[in-house]
Amino acid sequence: MPTGILFDYDELTENISANVTLLSDGDGTDFVVSCSYSISPAYPLDVFNITASATGVQITAPSLAGFFPIEFVHYLQDGESVFAKFWHEVPMGVEIVEFRPSTLRTFTYTLTVTATTSSGAVYSTQLAMTVQHDWTPGKLKLLEYVDAFRRANG
């Protein structure tokens, strides 16, 4: 389990920026020379930008919107029933039969940051990064497609 909380945001939060810096407990002659990180479970690579350096680990994200993938969109195209896993696969103007958003309400990642000092000592900490689901992006996308269908079919 994580030993602290790095952040707890809803998926509509924008301009995420979090830094983790580990310091050695020495007498000032032992200093951090490198930091590394791992995240469990695997995270969406296109959401977080993560960099590690001797000064620590920085996590940024312009937005967390769309963090939770949809289960599917079922639509009709030329009389055929089609299922898509992503909105961008659904042509505008088709009839939406069913939209099923992710059923997850929250997701927590564990960030482990490890620092190595000039003496070879290793320090580590674990922090929780929690994202709360907000169904607004899916609702707005569904409305956009329904409106396009209505416009196309008068």
Contacts in CASP RR format, 6 or more apart in sequence:
PFRMAT RR
TARGET T0000
AUTHOR 0000-0000-0000
METHOD contacts of the structure
MODEL  1
MPTGILFDYDELTENISANVTLLSDGDGTDFVVSCSYSISPAYPLDVFNI
TASATGVQITAPSLAGFFPIEFVHYLQDGESVFAKFWHEVPMGVEIVEFR
PSTLRTFTYTLTVTATTSSGAVYSTQLAMTVQHDWTPGKLKLLEYVDAFR
RANG
1 110 0 8 1.000
1 126 0 8 1.000
2 108 0 8 1.000
2 110 0 8 1.000
2 111 0 8 1.000
2 126 0 8 1.000
2 127 0 8 1.000
2 128 0 8 1.000
3 125 0 8 1.000
3 126 0 8 1.000
3 127 0 8 1.000
4 125 0 8 1.000
4 126 0 8 1.000
4 127 0 8 1.000
4 128 0 8 1.000
5 127 0 8 1.000
5 128 0 8 1.000
5 130 0 8 1.000
6 18 0 8 1.000
6 20 0 8 1.000
6 59 0 8 1.000
6 111 0 8 1.000
6 127 0 8 1.000
6 128 0 8 1.000
6 129 0 8 1.000
7 16 0 8 1.000
7 18 0 8 1.000
7 129 0 8 1.000
7 130 0 8 1.000
8 128 0 8 1.000
8 130 0 8 1.000
8 132 0 8 1.000
9 16 0 8 1.000
9 64 0 8 1.000
9 130 0 8 1.000
9 131 0 8 1.000
9 132 0 8 1.000
10 64 0 8 1.000
10 131 0 8 1.000
10 132 0 8 1.000
10 133 0 8 1.000
10 134 0 8 1.000
11 64 0 8 1.000
11 65 0 8 1.000
11 66 0 8 1.000
11 67 0 8 1.000
11 68 0 8 1.000
11 131 0 8 1.000
11 132 0 8 1.000
11 133 0 8 1.000
11 134 0 8 1.000
11 137 0 8 1.000
12 63 0 8 1.000
12 64 0 8 1.000
12 65 0 8 1.000
12 134 0 8 1.000
12 136 0 8 1.000
12 137 0 8 1.000
13 63 0 8 1.000
13 64 0 8 1.000
14 62 0 8 1.000
14 63 0 8 1.000
14 64 0 8 1.000
14 65 0 8 1.000
15 62 0 8 1.000
15 63 0 8 1.000
16 48 0 8 1.000
16 59 0 8 1.000
16 60 0 8 1.000
16 61 0 8 1.000
16 62 0 8 1.000
16 63 0 8 1.000
16 64 0 8 1.000
17 58 0 8 1.000
17 59 0 8 1.000
17 60 0 8 1.000
18 58 0 8 1.000
18 59 0 8 1.000
18 60 0 8 1.000
18 129 0 8 1.000
19 56 0 8 1.000
19 57 0 8 1.000
19 58 0 8 1.000
19 59 0 8 1.000
20 35 0 8 1.000
20 37 0 8 1.000
20 56 0 8 1.000
20 57 0 8 1.000
20 58 0 8 1.000
20 59 0 8 1.000
20 111 0 8 1.000
20 113 0 8 1.000
20 125 0 8 1.000
20 127 0 8 1.000
21 55 0 8 1.000
21 56 0 8 1.000
22 32 0 8 1.000
22 35 0 8 1.000
22 56 0 8 1.000
22 113 0 8 1.000
22 114 0 8 1.000
22 115 0 8 1.000
22 123 0 8 1.000
22 124 0 8 1.000
22 125 0 8 1.000
23 32 0 8 1.000
23 115 0 8 1.000
24 30 0 8 1.000
24 31 0 8 1.000
24 32 0 8 1.000
24 115 0 8 1.000
24 117 0 8 1.000
24 119 0 8 1.000
24 121 0 8 1.000
24 123 0 8 1.000
25 123 0 8 1.000
29 118 0 8 1.000
30 117 0 8 1.000
30 118 0 8 1.000
30 119 0 8 1.000
30 121 0 8 1.000
31 117 0 8 1.000
31 118 0 8 1.000
32 54 0 8 1.000
32 55 0 8 1.000
32 56 0 8 1.000
32 115 0 8 1.000
32 116 0 8 1.000
32 117 0 8 1.000
32 118 0 8 1.000
33 54 0 8 1.000
33 116 0 8 1.000
33 117 0 8 1.000
33 118 0 8 1.000
34 52 0 8 1.000
34 54 0 8 1.000
34 115 0 8 1.000
34 116 0 8 1.000
35 52 0 8 1.000
35 53 0 8 1.000
35 54 0 8 1.000
35 55 0 8 1.000
35 56 0 8 1.000
35 57 0 8 1.000
35 113 0 8 1.000
35 114 0 8 1.000
35 115 0 8 1.000
35 116 0 8 1.000
36 52 0 8 1.000
36 57 0 8 1.000
36 113 0 8 1.000
36 114 0 8 1.000
37 50 0 8 1.000
37 52 0 8 1.000
37 57 0 8 1.000
37 111 0 8 1.000
37 112 0 8 1.000
37 113 0 8 1.000
37 114 0 8 1.000
38 111 0 8 1.000
38 112 0 8 1.000
39 48 0 8 1.000
39 50 0 8 1.000
39 109 0 8 1.000
39 110 0 8 1.000
39 111 0 8 1.000
39 112 0 8 1.000
39 129 0 8 1.000
40 109 0 8 1.000
40 110 0 8 1.000
40 112 0 8 1.000
41 109 0 8 1.000
43 109 0 8 1.000
44 67 0 8 1.000
47 61 0 8 1.000
47 64 0 8 1.000
47 67 0 8 1.000
48 59 0 8 1.000
48 60 0 8 1.000
48 61 0 8 1.000
49 59 0 8 1.000
49 60 0 8 1.000
49 61 0 8 1.000
50 57 0 8 1.000
50 58 0 8 1.000
50 59 0 8 1.000
51 57 0 8 1.000
51 58 0 8 1.000
56 113 0 8 1.000
56 115 0 8 1.000
57 111 0 8 1.000
57 113 0 8 1.000
59 111 0 8 1.000
59 129 0 8 1.000
64 131 0 8 1.000
65 137 0 8 1.000
66 137 0 8 1.000
67 107 0 8 1.000
67 131 0 8 1.000
67 133 0 8 1.000
68 101 0 8 1.000
68 102 0 8 1.000
68 104 0 8 1.000
68 107 0 8 1.000
68 131 0 8 1.000
68 133 0 8 1.000
69 85 0 8 1.000
69 86 0 8 1.000
69 102 0 8 1.000
70 85 0 8 1.000
70 86 0 8 1.000
70 87 0 8 1.000
70 99 0 8 1.000
70 100 0 8 1.000
70 101 0 8 1.000
70 102 0 8 1.000
70 138 0 8 1.000
71 100 0 8 1.000
71 101 0 8 1.000
71 102 0 8 1.000
71 103 0 8 1.000
72 83 0 8 1.000
72 84 0 8 1.000
72 85 0 8 1.000
72 98 0 8 1.000
72 99 0 8 1.000
72 100 0 8 1.000
73 83 0 8 1.000
73 84 0 8 1.000
73 87 0 8 1.000
73 89 0 8 1.000
73 90 0 8 1.000
73 96 0 8 1.000
73 98 0 8 1.000
73 99 0 8 1.000
73 100 0 8 1.000
74 81 0 8 1.000
74 82 0 8 1.000
74 83 0 8 1.000
74 96 0 8 1.000
74 97 0 8 1.000
74 98 0 8 1.000
74 99 0 8 1.000
74 100 0 8 1.000
75 82 0 8 1.000
75 84 0 8 1.000
75 90 0 8 1.000
75 94 0 8 1.000
75 95 0 8 1.000
75 96 0 8 1.000
75 97 0 8 1.000
75 145 0 8 1.000
76 82 0 8 1.000
76 94 0 8 1.000
76 95 0 8 1.000
76 97 0 8 1.000
77 91 0 8 1.000
77 94 0 8 1.000
81 97 0 8 1.000
84 90 0 8 1.000
87 138 0 8 1.000
87 141 0 8 1.000
87 145 0 8 1.000
90 96 0 8 1.000
90 145 0 8 1.000
92 145 0 8 1.000
92 148 0 8 1.000
93 145 0 8 1.000
93 148 0 8 1.000
93 149 0 8 1.000
93 151 0 8 1.000
93 152 0 8 1.000
93 153 0 8 1.000
94 145 0 8 1.000
94 149 0 8 1.000
95 149 0 8 1.000
95 153 0 8 1.000
96 142 0 8 1.000
96 145 0 8 1.000
96 146 0 8 1.000
96 149 0 8 1.000
99 138 0 8 1.000
99 142 0 8 1.000
101 135 0 8 1.000
101 138 0 8 1.000
102 133 0 8 1.000
104 133 0 8 1.000
105 132 0 8 1.000
105 133 0 8 1.000
106 130 0 8 1.000
106 131 0 8 1.000
106 132 0 8 1.000
106 133 0 8 1.000
107 130 0 8 1.000
107 131 0 8 1.000
107 133 0 8 1.000
108 128 0 8 1.000
108 129 0 8 1.000
108 130 0 8 1.000
108 131 0 8 1.000
109 128 0 8 1.000
109 129 0 8 1.000
109 130 0 8 1.000
109 131 0 8 1.000
110 126 0 8 1.000
110 127 0 8 1.000
110 128 0 8 1.000
110 129 0 8 1.000
111 126 0 8 1.000
111 127 0 8 1.000
111 128 0 8 1.000
111 129 0 8 1.000
112 124 0 8 1.000
112 125 0 8 1.000
112 126 0 8 1.000
113 124 0 8 1.000
113 125 0 8 1.000
113 126 0 8 1.000
113 127 0 8 1.000
114 122 0 8 1.000
114 123 0 8 1.000
114 124 0 8 1.000
115 122 0 8 1.000
115 123 0 8 1.000
115 124 0 8 1.000
116 122 0 8 1.000
117 123 0 8 1.000
END
